[in-house]
Amino acid sequence: MVPSSRERPVLLEPAGRGLLGVTLRFAQDIRNEADYFSEIPEMKLPSEMMKLAQHIIVATLYSRVGVALPERNQKKR
């Protein structure tokens, strides 16, 4: 497969009514995670911001699988 200008191996697998493609990488193309994350500073975020971020992530995951978010106001059983 050629997604941009370089040919890359791709793994295709069935996913519902479509296909899911995962780009495969060669060992020499994989870099250490420290190369990516070492320059990101440590941050202490306000709890409201963390709750909002968690809500956005959960909502995105639920929307991708086509399931409605559970209502927060519902009583837990």
C-alpha positions as CSV (number, residue, x, y, z in Angstrom):
1,M,0.0,0.0,0.0
2,V,1.2,3.5,-0.7
3,P,-0.6,5.9,1.7
4,S,1.6,8.9,0.8
5,S,4.9,8.7,-1.0
6,R,6.4,5.5,0.5
7,E,5.2,2.0,0.1
8,R,4.3,0.3,3.5
9,P,3.2,-3.2,4.5
10,V,-0.3,-3.2,5.9
11,L,-2.3,-5.8,7.9
12,L,-6.0,-5.9,7.0
13,E,-8.6,-7.5,9.2
14,P,-12.4,-7.7,9.1
15,A,-14.1,-5.1,11.2
16,G,-17.9,-5.2,11.2
17,R,-19.0,-4.4,7.6
18,G,-15.6,-3.1,6.6
19,L,-11.9,-3.6,7.0
20,L,-9.4,-2.3,9.6
21,G,-5.9,-1.5,8.2
22,V,-2.9,-1.4,10.5
23,T,0.4,-0.1,9.1
24,L,3.2,-2.5,9.9
25,R,6.7,-1.2,10.7
26,F,10.1,-2.7,10.3
27,A,12.4,-2.9,13.4
28,Q,14.7,-0.1,12.0
29,D,11.7,2.2,11.7
30,I,10.7,1.9,15.4
31,R,12.2,4.5,17.7
32,N,12.4,4.4,21.5
33,E,9.5,5.9,23.3
34,A,11.9,8.2,25.2
35,D,12.7,9.9,21.8
36,Y,9.0,11.0,21.6
37,F,8.1,11.7,25.3
38,S,11.3,13.0,26.9
39,E,10.7,16.6,25.8
40,I,7.1,16.7,27.1
41,P,7.1,18.6,30.5
42,E,5.4,17.2,33.5
43,M,2.1,19.1,34.1
44,K,-0.3,19.2,37.0
45,L,-3.8,19.8,35.5
46,P,-6.8,21.0,37.4
47,S,-9.2,18.2,38.2
48,E,-12.0,19.8,36.2
49,M,-9.8,19.7,33.1
50,M,-8.9,16.0,33.7
51,K,-12.6,15.2,34.1
52,L,-13.5,17.0,30.9
53,A,-10.6,15.2,29.0
54,Q,-11.8,11.8,30.4
55,H,-15.4,12.6,29.3
56,I,-14.2,13.5,25.7
57,I,-12.2,10.3,25.5
58,V,-15.1,8.1,26.7
59,A,-17.6,9.9,24.5
60,T,-15.3,9.4,21.5
61,L,-14.9,5.7,22.2
62,Y,-18.6,5.2,22.7
63,S,-19.4,7.0,19.4
64,R,-17.0,4.8,17.5
65,V,-18.7,1.6,18.7
66,G,-22.2,3.1,18.2
67,V,-23.3,2.8,21.8
68,A,-25.1,5.6,23.7
69,L,-23.3,7.0,26.7
70,P,-24.8,6.0,30.0
71,E,-26.6,8.9,31.7
72,R,-24.8,10.2,34.7
73,N,-28.0,11.1,36.5
74,Q,-29.3,7.5,36.4
75,K,-29.2,5.8,39.8
76,K,-26.8,2.9,39.9
77,R,-28.3,-0.5,40.7
